[in-house]
Amino acid sequence: MDFASLYHFLFETFEGIGLLVLIGLTISVLACVIMEWKTRRTFKDRGPVEEDDDDFTFFDDED
C-alpha cells in the first residue's frame, strides 16, 4: 500500500474519516483519564470532600 492509496482511504472515504474520528476520540479520552489520574494522585491530601452518597465518580477509591 503506497502513500497515495493510504491518503485516499483516510481522507476521501467515509470509512477512513470515521476511523480518524474514532482514533481522535480514543486518544482524547485516554489522555483525559491519564491526566485525571495523575491529578488525583498529586492532590490526594487536600482534606475531606463533602460528597453525596449517590454521586458516581469514575475514579472513586473505596477507602
Sequence and secondary structure as in RCSB ss.txt:
>XXXX:A:sequence
MDFASLYHFLFETFEGIGLLVLIGLTISVLACVIMEWKTRRTFKDRGPVEEDDDDFTFFDDED
>XXXX:A:secstr
  HHHHHHHHHHSHHHHHHHHHHHHHHHHHHHHHHHHHHHHHTTTS      TT   TT    
